[in-house]
Amino acid sequence: MEKISIAKLMELYVDTINKCGTYLLSEDDMVIGYNIFEEFDTGVTSFLHADILQRLNDAGLISDEMMNKSSILRNLVVELQQGDEWNIDAVRNSSEWRKVLELADEINGYFSAE
């Protein structure tokens, strides 16, 4: 299997983070469902994995702080995947989902500020 370039990994990482955030709360259920349960879900598994985060950090593309926050984000989502809050209603109303959405906003803000 061909190794994905660091530039492509960074693009996929940023795209994953962009699929999540408090902006989704003003979207309809279809947008939330697609962004969270298809795009973000896949990206969390692949592009927020510790090995990928370490590669991005080693390349100087994300800071230690962003690597740490991304890892926390991934862990929060993995916990949600295993519970009964893996649904659109919970995304809108759960305090656990609120943490995920706000953390994604925080990470997104880091890239917007650059």
C-alpha positions as a Markdown table, in Angstrom:
| # | Residue | x | y | z |
|---|---|---|---|---|
| 1 | Met | 0.0 | 0.0 | 0.0 |
| 2 | Glu | 1.3 | 3.5 | -0.9 |
| 3 | Lys | 2.0 | 5.8 | 2.0 |
| 4 | Ile | -0.1 | 9.0 | 2.0 |
| 5 | Ser | 2.0 | 12.1 | 1.7 |
| 6 | Ile | 2.2 | 14.4 | 4.8 |
| 7 | Ala | 0.6 | 17.2 | 2.8 |
| 8 | Lys | -2.4 | 15.0 | 1.9 |
| 9 | Leu | -2.6 | 13.7 | 5.5 |
| 10 | Met | -2.8 | 17.3 | 6.7 |
| 11 | Glu | -5.5 | 18.1 | 4.2 |
| 12 | Leu | -7.6 | 15.1 | 5.3 |
| 13 | Tyr | -7.0 | 16.0 | 9.0 |
| 14 | Val | -8.3 | 19.5 | 8.5 |
| 15 | Asp | -11.2 | 18.3 | 6.4 |
| 16 | Thr | -12.1 | 15.9 | 9.2 |
| 17 | Ile | -12.1 | 18.7 | 11.8 |
| 18 | Asn | -14.1 | 20.9 | 9.5 |
| 19 | Lys | -16.9 | 18.3 | 9.4 |
| 20 | Cys | -17.7 | 18.9 | 13.1 |
| 21 | Gly | -18.5 | 22.0 | 15.1 |
| 22 | Thr | -21.3 | 24.0 | 16.7 |
| 23 | Tyr | -22.2 | 25.3 | 13.3 |
| 24 | Leu | -24.0 | 22.0 | 12.8 |
| 25 | Leu | -26.6 | 22.9 | 15.4 |
| 26 | Ser | -28.2 | 25.3 | 12.9 |
| 27 | Glu | -28.2 | 22.7 | 10.1 |
| 28 | Asp | -31.0 | 20.2 | 9.3 |
| 29 | Asp | -30.8 | 16.6 | 10.3 |
| 30 | Met | -29.6 | 15.4 | 6.9 |
| 31 | Val | -26.5 | 17.7 | 7.1 |
| 32 | Ile | -25.8 | 16.7 | 10.7 |
| 33 | Gly | -26.2 | 13.0 | 9.8 |
| 34 | Tyr | -23.9 | 13.2 | 6.8 |
| 35 | Asn | -21.2 | 15.4 | 8.3 |
| 36 | Ile | -21.0 | 13.5 | 11.7 |
| 37 | Phe | -22.0 | 10.0 | 11.0 |
| 38 | Glu | -20.3 | 9.6 | 7.6 |
| 39 | Glu | -17.5 | 12.1 | 7.0 |
| 40 | Phe | -16.4 | 12.9 | 10.6 |
| 41 | Asp | -16.8 | 9.4 | 11.8 |
| 42 | Thr | -14.5 | 8.0 | 9.1 |
| 43 | Gly | -12.0 | 10.8 | 9.6 |
| 44 | Val | -11.9 | 10.4 | 13.3 |
| 45 | Thr | -11.0 | 6.7 | 12.9 |
| 46 | Ser | -8.3 | 7.4 | 10.2 |
| 47 | Phe | -7.0 | 10.9 | 10.5 |
| 48 | Leu | -7.2 | 11.6 | 14.2 |
| 49 | His | -5.4 | 8.3 | 15.0 |
| 50 | Ala | -2.4 | 8.7 | 17.3 |
| 51 | Asp | 0.1 | 7.6 | 14.6 |
| 52 | Ile | -1.2 | 10.2 | 12.1 |
| 53 | Leu | -1.3 | 13.0 | 14.7 |
| 54 | Gln | 2.3 | 12.1 | 15.6 |
| 55 | Arg | 3.4 | 12.3 | 11.9 |
| 56 | Leu | 1.7 | 15.7 | 11.5 |
| 57 | Asn | 3.4 | 16.9 | 14.7 |
| 58 | Asp | 6.8 | 15.6 | 13.7 |
| 59 | Ala | 6.4 | 17.4 | 10.4 |
| 60 | Gly | 5.7 | 20.7 | 12.3 |
| 61 | Leu | 2.2 | 20.9 | 10.8 |
| 62 | Ile | 0.3 | 20.7 | 14.2 |
| 63 | Ser | 1.6 | 21.8 | 17.6 |
| 64 | Asp | 1.8 | 19.5 | 20.6 |
| 65 | Glu | -1.3 | 21.3 | 21.9 |
| 66 | Met | -3.3 | 20.6 | 18.7 |
| 67 | Met | -2.1 | 17.0 | 18.8 |
| 68 | Asn | -3.3 | 16.7 | 22.4 |
| 69 | Lys | -6.6 | 18.3 | 21.7 |
| 70 | Ser | -7.1 | 16.2 | 18.6 |
| 71 | Ser | -6.4 | 13.1 | 20.6 |
| 72 | Ile | -8.9 | 14.1 | 23.2 |
| 73 | Leu | -11.5 | 14.8 | 20.5 |
| 74 | Arg | -11.0 | 11.3 | 19.1 |
| 75 | Asn | -11.3 | 9.7 | 22.5 |
| 76 | Leu | -14.6 | 11.6 | 23.2 |
| 77 | Val | -16.0 | 10.5 | 19.8 |
| 78 | Val | -14.9 | 6.9 | 20.3 |
| 79 | Glu | -16.7 | 6.9 | 23.7 |
| 80 | Leu | -19.9 | 8.3 | 22.1 |
| 81 | Gln | -19.7 | 5.6 | 19.3 |
| 82 | Gln | -20.0 | 2.9 | 22.0 |
| 83 | Gly | -23.0 | 4.5 | 23.8 |
| 84 | Asp | -26.6 | 5.4 | 23.2 |
| 85 | Glu | -25.8 | 9.0 | 22.2 |
| 86 | Trp | -24.7 | 8.1 | 18.7 |
| 87 | Asn | -27.7 | 9.8 | 17.0 |
| 88 | Ile | -28.7 | 13.2 | 15.6 |
| 89 | Asp | -31.0 | 14.1 | 18.6 |
| 90 | Ala | -28.0 | 13.6 | 21.0 |
| 91 | Val | -25.8 | 15.7 | 18.7 |
| 92 | Arg | -28.3 | 18.5 | 19.2 |
| 93 | Asn | -29.0 | 18.0 | 22.9 |
| 94 | Ser | -26.3 | 16.1 | 24.7 |
| 95 | Ser | -23.7 | 17.8 | 26.9 |
| 96 | Glu | -21.1 | 15.2 | 25.8 |
| 97 | Trp | -21.7 | 16.1 | 22.1 |
| 98 | Arg | -21.5 | 19.8 | 23.1 |
| 99 | Lys | -18.0 | 19.1 | 24.3 |
| 100 | Val | -17.1 | 17.4 | 21.0 |
| 101 | Leu | -18.6 | 20.2 | 18.9 |
| 102 | Glu | -16.9 | 23.0 | 21.0 |
| 103 | Leu | -13.5 | 21.2 | 20.9 |
| 104 | Ala | -13.8 | 20.8 | 17.2 |
| 105 | Asp | -14.5 | 24.6 | 17.0 |
| 106 | Glu | -11.4 | 25.3 | 19.1 |
| 107 | Ile | -9.2 | 23.2 | 16.9 |
| 108 | Asn | -10.7 | 24.7 | 13.8 |
| 109 | Gly | -10.1 | 28.2 | 15.2 |
| 110 | Tyr | -6.4 | 27.3 | 15.4 |
| 111 | Phe | -6.3 | 26.7 | 11.6 |
| 112 | Ser | -8.4 | 29.7 | 10.8 |
| 113 | Ala | -6.1 | 32.0 | 12.8 |
| 114 | Glu | -3.0 | 31.0 | 10.8 |
